[in-house]
Amino acid sequence: MIDIMKWAGIAVCAVVLAGCICRIDALRPQTNKAGWSYLYILFAVFAGGVLIDLSLGHAVDWYVAAGVAGILAHMALTRRLWRGSPPLETLRD
């Protein structure tokens, strides 16, 4: 059971990390606010750190798992906004 939880956590962290990388790639410094890039960089760093911890067999606390789940939920709920290009909210004023 612990192996299933570990591999599920690794899969979720990998999905979050890949999604963050794709969103960072879609943002352009000339047209998009830097804060959005920073947000997804921080999300990616967090998910990457948890991924490394899980890969090394370290225990992950419930609030760390909740943090990754929250990032995944945010990315799932906003995925339609990111189809084709970043949302209008990310554009510079």
Secondary structure, 3 states (H helix, E strand, C coil): CHHHHHHHHHHHHHHHHHHHHHHHHHCCCCCECHHHHHHHHHHHHHHHHHHHHHHCCCCCCHHHHHHHHHHHHHHHHCHHHHCCCCCHHHECC
